[in-house]
Amino acid sequence: MADSQHSLISAPVCIIGGGPAGLMAAEVLAEAGQAVHLFDAMPSLGRKFLLAGIGGMNITHSEDKHAFIQRYRAEHAWVEGWLNQFDAQSVRDWAQGLGIATFVGSSGRVFPEDMKAAPLLRAWLQRLRTMGVKIHTRSRWLGWDAQGMLRIATVDGEQQVQASAVLLALGGGSWPRLGSDAAWWPILEQQGVAVSALQASNCGFEVAAWSAIFTEKYAGAPVKNCALSVAGQAFRQGEWVITSTGVEGSLVYALSADIRQQMSVHGRCTILLDCLPHKTLAQVHAALEKPQGKKTLKKHLQAQLGLEGVKVALLRECAPANCFNDMQQLAQWIKALPIELLRARPLAEAISTAGGVCASMLDQGLMLKIKPGVFCAGEMLDWDAPTGGYLLTACLASGFVAGHGMLDWLAAERTADQLV
């Protein structure tokens, strides 16, 4: 870095953000022979990617294409355009090209064989460096100056970067300590870019209050072999976790978009818990009507239905006291126990965020229509997806599309220059 407070460097192709979308675009561009400079505000790249891999790096999902695309809900048609160019199989092939073999788990999720994110990221960064990508860490994008050059804050002062094509891949607003702090929002808004409000997605939700006894004993406890429903929709099976303030976990994350929608309309959302999804209401009622003898109700529930622990505690917490004297009512509560949610946990705690740069602002190559030569990709775009490999796949696919969009733009610019 230069010693002066302001220095000028020329980087024909510039990428801002070293997450999956930015790195994928860098690979596409470098493979095409472009000299790529990548800037990231953090001391190292892919920090959120690494943290997401703790406990098992889920890179994509093996379900059929139609079901896969529907996971992106309202924006599925937009995201489908990216996945048509780089889909779940492309993710597996790409990982294999880095020397990382993958396998399909029992849930259909796809993992690296060693279940770790770090080896994959190391191999990826090594490949990019070998391809000539110049990586600049501790380099925060501040926007554009009056001449349209990029402003980059570094440890040695501010730099101005002159670039022919720029990709913004700055993430959403979740886990800001890892770099996704949404600092880009006001910069783009001032430029006239329409941006949907960021909302917590794949997040926990708060209840009014668990009792002190319940919280002390069950905060952190998983609720397994159950199903949840939102607003009369079909129940979805899985597992989730009790927290000191409410609920979180994979099944809750899968329903987070529906929960948010209900909260936007009603101010709160009631989810229904089916404690025994493999039994019908009639079967539960019949089991409860069997003679209890001298057993306590707790022992009766365990003996007849296998209900114990956190599920029984949830019944005590959320069902009316008089239902425990009426086996027909109790059966109904076991099959549809209401848990009222008041609000999402803070944005900074969410796994991902919904909202971002609106699709209407971008062309098919993900270039901003009002800022030619400036592209956007990744979680900073206005789409949403559950966990399960869908988030990472779409981030990679958007980076792939943006990378090719940048190549097309640069080729068109060269042709225009030759015609002048």
N, C-alpha and C positions, 0 to 999 in steps of 0.2 A: 504494500500500500504506500501511496505517496505521503510525504510528511505534511504537505500543505493542507489547510482546512478543507478546501474544495479542490478536487482533482477530477479530470475527465478521462474516461476510458471508453473505448469503442467495443461494443459487444453486439455484433449483427443479430444474433439470436439470444434473447435473454429470458430466463425463467425465474420467476419469483415464487419460491416455496419448494422445499425439499421433501414433500410427502409423496405418496404413491402416484398421484396424478402428475405432479411436476417431474418426477423421476421417469415415468413412462414417456412423457413427451420428450424429455431430454434424450432418451434412448432412440426414439423414432427419428429425431432430428440428427443426432450424431451418426446414426446408421446411414443416413442419407448424405453424409459428408459435411454437415453444417458445423461451424464452430460455435459451441454452446457454452454460455456462462450461466451458472445457476447460483442464485443468491438465497440465503436462508437466515432468518434472524437468530436462530438458536446456535449453540456451539457445535451441534452435530445434527445430522439429518435423520428423518424418519422416527422421531421420538414417540409420536402417538402410535405409529405402526408397531414399534417395539412393545409399548405398554399393552396394546390390544392383543399382542401375542402371548402375554403371560397367562398360563393355564392352558395353552393350546392355540396355535396360530391357525385360525379358520380362514382360508383364502378364497373359497368360493363354495358353490353348492351344486349338487349333481342332479337336481330335479329337472323335469322336462322344460323345454324352452318357454312354452306358453305359461306354465305355472311360475317359472322364474321371473318372467317379465311382469306378471301381475303383482309381484311383491312391491313394485314401485308405485302402485296405487294411481293417484291422479296424474302423475307425470310418467306413467309407463310408456306412453307412445313416444315421448321425447327420449327417454333412456333407451328404448328399443332401438332407436337409430344408432346409438353408440354400440349396443351389444351386437348389432348386426355386423359390426366391424371387428369387435373384440369381445368374445363371449366367454362363458365359463370354461369351455374346453381350451380356448386360447390362453386363459390364465394358467391352466395346468401345463400346457405346452411350453409356455414362457418360463414357468418355474423349472420344468425339466431341462430347458436350455441353460439354466443357471446351475444345473447339477443337483437340483432339489426334487427328488421323487415325491409323489403325493399319493394319498389313499382316500377312499370314501368311508367315512365313519357310519355307524349304525343309524344315525339321524339323517344321513344323506349329505352331511357337511363334508367338505374336502379339506384335508390337512396335509402339511409336509410330513414325511415319514417320521421325523424326529420331533414333530409337534412344536418346533421353535421358530421364532421370527428372526432372531439374530443371524443365523447362518445364511438365510435367504437375503437379508439386507446387505450383509457383508459381500456376498457374491455379486449382488446387483451393483453396489457402489464400485467394486473392483472393475466390473465390466465397463461401467460408464467412464471411469478414469482412464482405462485402457483405450477407450474410444475417443478420448481427448476432451471430455467434458470438464470444464473448469469450475470447481466448486468453491464458493465464497461463503463461509459461515460467519456468524456474528455480524450479519449485514442485513439491516432492516430497511425495507422499502417504505419511503415516506410520501410517495406520489410523484407528480411531475412538476418541473419548474416551468417558468413562463415560456421557455423555448421548446417545451415538450420533451425534455430529457428526463430520464428517471433519476430520482433522488434516492440515494442509498446511504444510510447512516452506518458507519463502521467504527471500530475501535480507534481508528486513526483519523477520524473526522468524516465529513460528508463527501460522498462522491457523486458525480453526475455521470450517468451512463447513456450513451447514444446507441440506440438499438433500432434495427429495421423491423423486427417482430418481437413481441413481448407476450409471454404467457403468465397470467396471474393464477396461481394454484395455492391459495393461502389458507385453505381449510375453512371450517365454520367458526363457531364460538364456544365449542366445548373443550375442556381440558386446556385452558389458556396457559397454564404453566409449561405445557409442552409445545406451545407456539401457535395454537389455533385460538387467537384472541379477538378475531373480527375487527382488528384495527383498520382493515381495508374498507369497512362499511362507509364511514363518513367521506373518505377520499373518493370513492366511486359515486356516492350520492351527490357530492359537489360537482361531479362531472356530468350529471344528468342521467346516470344509469339507474334504472328502476330496480329496486332491491326489496324483496319480501322480508318482513320481519323475521328474525331468527327465533326459533322456538326449540326448547329442549326436546330431543327425540331419543328413543332407546334409553329411557331414564326411569328413575324411581318416582313414586308419588306419595304424598302425605295424606294420612287420615286425620280426623279431628284430634284424636289422642287415644293411644292404647292405654290400658290401665298400667299402673306402675308395676304390679305383680306380673302381668303378661310380658311387659317390656323386659323386665329383669331376667325372666326365665327364657324368653323365646327370641329376643333380638338376635338376628344372625342365623336363625334356624331355617332350613329349607322346608318348603311344603311340596312334597313329591306325590306322584301318581294322582294328579288332580286335573281339573279343567277350569278355565275361566271364560266368562262371556261378558260382552259389553252391549248394553242397549238392546237386548233381545236377540242379538246375533247368535250364530251357532257357537257352541262351546269349543274351545281349543285346548288340547291336552298338553301337559308339560310340567314344569316345576318353576317355582319362584321362591323368594326369600322374604322373611319378616325383617324389617328394620326398626330401629328405635322410633322412627317417625312415620313409618308406613310400610310400603311394599316396593320391591324391585326384583330383578332377575329376568331370565330369558323369556319366560311366558308373559310377564308384564311388559317387557320391551316389545314383544311381538304385537301387543295390543295398544301400544302407546299412541299411535296415530288416531285410533278410534277413541281412546280416552280423551286425548286433547280436543278432538272434534266435539265430544259431548260437553266438555268443560267450556268450550267457546260458546256453546248454545245455552247451557243451563247453569254455568258457573261452578259446577261440580259434576262428578260422575260416580254412579254406583255400578260396581262390577259384581258379578255373581260367581261364587265359588261352588263347584260341584266336587265335594269331598270324595265321592266314589263314582267316577265316570264309567266304570266297568259294570255297574249295577243299575238296574232300572229303579224308578221310584217305587214300583210295586214290590220289587225284591227287597229293597231297603225296609219298607214298611212291614213286610212279612217277617223279616228277621227281627225287627224290633218288637213285634207282637208275641214272639216266643216267650214262654214263661221266664221271668227274671229270677225267681226264687229269692234266695237271700243275698244275691249279688247286688253290689251297688250299680248304679246306672253306668258309671265309668267302666266297671268290669263287664257289664252287659254289652256295652258298645264294642269293647275289645273282643269279647268272645263271639258275638254274632256277626260283626261287620269288620273286625280288624281295625277299628278306629281307635286311635290312641294319640298321645303326645300333642303335637302342635295343632292337629286338626280338631281334637276335642277342645283344646284351649280356645281355638278360634270360634267354635260353636258357643262356648261360654261367654266369649267376648262380644260376639255380634248378634246372637239370637236372643229373642225375648225369654225371660226367665220362665214364663208359664208354658213354653213349648216342651220343656223337659218332663212335664207331667202328661203330655198327650203324644203318643207315639206316632200318630198320623201327621201331626204338625212337625214333630221332630224330624221325621223322614223327609218332609218337604224342605226344611232348613238344611239338612245334610246335602240335599241335591241342588239347592240354590240359595246359598248363604250370601246375603248382601254385605258388601264392604264399601263404605262410602269414601271416595277420594276427593280431597279438596283442591289440591294444586300439585303441579309438577315440582320436583326438587330443582334447585337452582341450575341455570344453564351450564355453569362451570363444571357441574358434576355429571352431566349427560355424556353418554358414549358418543353421540352425534347430535347434530342440529338439523332441523328442517328450516326451509327458507333460504334466501340468498338471491343471487343475480337471476332475474326473471328470464325465462326462455325467450320471450318476445324481444329481448335486447340482443340476441345472438343469432348469427346465421348458422347454417348446417355444419360449418367447420369450427363453431364455437368462438367466432370473432365478434366482438362488440360492434354493432352496426354503426354506432355514433363515434367510435374510436377505431378507425381502420388500422389494422396491424396489431391490435391489442386483443388477446384471447383470454378466455377464462375456463377453468376446469376444476373438477373435484367437488369437495363438499361445500365450496362457496357458491355453487349453483343451487337453484331452487328445486331440489328434489329430495326425496326421503326414502328410506328403506329400513327394514328390520335388520337385526344382527343375523348371522348365519352365513356370512360370506358375500351377501348382496351389496353391502356398503363398499367393501374393498373392490369387488368386481366392477362396479359402476365407476369408482374413482379411477381405476386403471383404464377402463374403456374410454372415459372422457379425456384422459390424458393422451391416449392413443389417437382419438379423433382430433383433438386440438393440435397435436404434433403434425398430423397430416394436413390439417387446415393451415398451419403456419408454412409448411412446405409449398402448398398451393399458392398462398399469398405471396411468398417470396419469388416464386416462379413467375407469377403474373406481374409483379413489380419489375423484375428483370426484363420481361418482354416489353413492358410499357417504356422502360428506359431506352431500350434498343430502337423503339419506333420514334423516339423524339429526335 
